[in-house]
Amino acid sequence: MGFLKEINRVMIKYGEMALTKTDIFMHMIKLKIDIKKKTMEIDKIKLEAGEYAISRYEKNEAIDEKILKRMVDSINIVRQELEDLQVRLEAVKLQIHENGSDLKNRKQG
């Protein structure tokens, strides 16, 4: 009976570890999606700025610096958000590495 209890305890422990790793991987995937969205948002703003500048040039009209400044400010805000997401992603990757090390140590122990 003691042997079965030990097997049950070990299975529960490894099941919990698997769930933890799954949660971490899901968080990592969400961060990667958010990073891609922010990158696409920056590209969209750059495209809008380029289209604005080209249309003004083609019409021989002056480019409104306030409009361009607003777009550049938006890009800078999104870039900061992107950097924050990348830092969080690196932290999650480190957590995966640390959890992997914990798993190896538990198997050896």
C-alpha positions as CSV (number, residue, x, y, z in Angstrom):
1,M,0.0,0.0,0.0
2,G,2.8,2.4,0.8
3,F,4.2,1.9,-2.7
4,L,0.9,2.9,-4.3
5,K,0.7,6.0,-2.1
6,E,4.2,7.0,-3.2
7,I,3.4,6.5,-6.8
8,N,0.3,8.6,-6.4
9,R,2.2,11.4,-4.7
10,V,4.9,11.4,-7.4
11,M,2.3,11.5,-10.2
12,I,0.5,14.4,-8.5
13,K,3.8,16.3,-8.1
14,Y,4.8,15.8,-11.8
15,G,1.2,16.6,-12.9
16,E,1.4,19.9,-11.0
17,M,4.8,20.6,-12.6
18,A,3.4,19.9,-16.0
19,L,0.5,22.3,-15.4
20,T,2.9,25.0,-14.2
21,K,5.0,24.6,-17.4
22,T,1.9,24.7,-19.5
23,D,0.8,28.0,-17.8
24,I,4.3,29.4,-18.4
25,F,4.3,28.4,-22.1
26,M,0.8,29.9,-22.6
27,H,1.9,33.1,-21.0
28,M,5.0,33.1,-23.3
29,I,2.8,32.6,-26.4
30,K,0.5,35.4,-25.3
31,L,3.5,37.8,-24.9
32,K,4.8,36.8,-28.4
33,I,1.4,37.6,-29.9
34,D,1.3,40.9,-28.1
35,I,4.8,41.7,-29.3
36,K,3.8,40.9,-32.9
37,K,0.7,43.2,-32.5
38,K,2.9,46.1,-31.3
39,T,5.3,45.6,-34.1
40,M,2.4,45.7,-36.6
41,E,1.1,48.8,-34.9
42,I,4.4,50.6,-35.4
43,D,4.5,49.5,-39.0
44,K,0.9,50.9,-39.5
45,I,1.8,54.3,-38.0
46,K,4.9,54.5,-40.2
47,L,2.9,53.6,-43.3
48,E,0.3,56.3,-42.4
49,A,3.1,58.9,-41.9
50,G,4.6,57.9,-45.2
51,E,1.3,58.1,-47.0
52,Y,0.6,61.5,-45.4
53,A,4.0,62.9,-46.4
54,I,3.7,61.6,-50.0
55,S,0.2,62.9,-50.5
56,R,1.3,66.3,-49.2
57,Y,4.3,66.3,-51.5
58,E,2.3,65.3,-54.5
59,K,-0.1,68.1,-53.9
60,N,2.7,70.6,-53.3
61,E,1.4,71.2,-49.8
62,A,3.4,71.8,-46.7
63,I,3.7,68.9,-44.2
64,D,2.2,69.8,-40.9
65,E,4.9,69.1,-38.4
66,K,2.3,68.7,-35.6
67,I,0.7,65.8,-37.4
68,L,4.1,64.1,-37.9
69,K,5.2,64.8,-34.3
70,R,2.0,63.2,-33.1
71,M,2.8,60.1,-35.2
72,V,6.4,60.0,-34.0
73,D,5.2,60.3,-30.4
74,S,2.7,57.4,-31.0
75,I,5.5,55.3,-32.4
76,N,7.7,56.1,-29.4
77,I,4.9,55.1,-27.0
78,V,4.3,51.8,-28.8
79,R,8.1,51.1,-28.9
80,Q,8.3,51.5,-25.1
81,E,5.3,49.1,-24.7
82,L,7.1,46.7,-27.1
83,E,10.3,46.9,-25.0
84,D,8.3,46.2,-21.9
85,L,6.8,43.2,-23.5
86,Q,10.2,41.9,-24.6
87,V,11.5,42.3,-21.1
88,R,8.6,40.3,-19.8
89,L,9.1,37.6,-22.4
90,E,12.8,37.3,-21.4
91,A,11.7,36.9,-17.8
92,V,9.3,34.1,-18.8
93,K,12.0,32.4,-20.8
94,L,14.3,32.6,-17.7
95,Q,11.5,31.1,-15.6
96,I,11.1,28.2,-18.1
97,H,14.9,27.6,-17.8
98,E,14.8,27.7,-14.0
99,N,11.8,25.3,-13.9
100,G,13.6,23.0,-16.3
101,S,16.6,23.0,-13.9
102,D,14.3,22.3,-11.0
103,L,12.8,19.3,-12.8
104,K,16.3,17.9,-13.5
105,N,17.3,18.4,-9.9
106,R,14.1,16.6,-8.7
107,K,14.7,13.7,-11.0
108,Q,18.3,13.3,-9.8
109,G,17.3,13.6,-6.1
